[in-house]
């Protein structure tokens, strides 16, 4: 059985990414220099959109909010307890 070893990247592909990076840098520089006031005016809206996007898409790593009062949310059904998940014994306040 023969396996293909990944050699160095092709020169054409590297040059393509260099050209794309230079074009993006040039566009960003143009926007910063010539349209600074427009970018500064749009910054608060971009921040609000970014915060909303982080809130909407950021909960993918740990499931959901944990049942913020949702009537149809049953945490025990989704995450059943095991023998190791016992409640600690109640403490006597007296």
N, C-alpha and C positions, 0 to 999 in steps of 0.2 A: 504494500500500500504506500503510495507516495503522497506526501503532503506538500502543499504550496506554502512557501515561506514568504512572508511579507517583506519585500525589499524596500529600498528607499522610495519615497513618493515620486511620481513622475514629475518631470520638470514643468510640463504644461499646466498641471493641476496646481502646483505651487505658485506659478506666475498668475494664474487666474485668481487665487485668493489674495495675492499681493495687490493686484489691480482693484479687486473689490474693497479691500481694506483702505487703500488710498482714496478711492471714490467716496466711501463712507466718511473718512476723515475730512475730505474736502468739503463735503456737504455740511457736516457738523460745524466746521470752521466758518463757512459762509453764513449759516444760520446764526451762529453766535456773534459774528462781527456785524452783519448787516441788518439783522432782525432781532437785536437784543431786547428791545422794548416789547415786541410781540411775545418773545419767549418768557420774559418776566411777568407779563400780564397773564399768560396761560399757566404759569407754575402752580398757583393755588388749585386750579381745576385739575391739573395733572396729579397733584398730591391727593386730592379727594378720590379721584378715579383709582389711583394706586392703592389707597387704603381699602376701598371697597373691593377691589380685585383680590387683595391679599386676604381679606376676610372671607370672601366667597370661595376661593380656591385653596386657602391655607389649611382647611380642616380635613384635607384628604389623608393626611398622615395618621390621624388618630380617630378616624371615624366621624362622629358627629359632635354636637355641642354637649351631649350628655343629658339631654332631656330638659330643656329650659321650659318646663311647664307644658310640654306637648301632651295632649290627652292620649294620643295613640302610641306614645313612646313607652316601651316596656324594657327597661335596662336589664332586668333579670332574665328575660327571654333571650336577649341578644348575647349576654355575658353571664352564663350560669355559674353559680358558685361551686367551688371544688372543696375538698376536705381541708385544704390549706387556707381557705378564705373564711375562717371563723371570726366572729365578732369577739373583741376582747371582753373579759368578764366585767360587769359593772362594778364601779368603785363605791365604797361606802363613805358618804360624806361625813359621817359622825365620828 
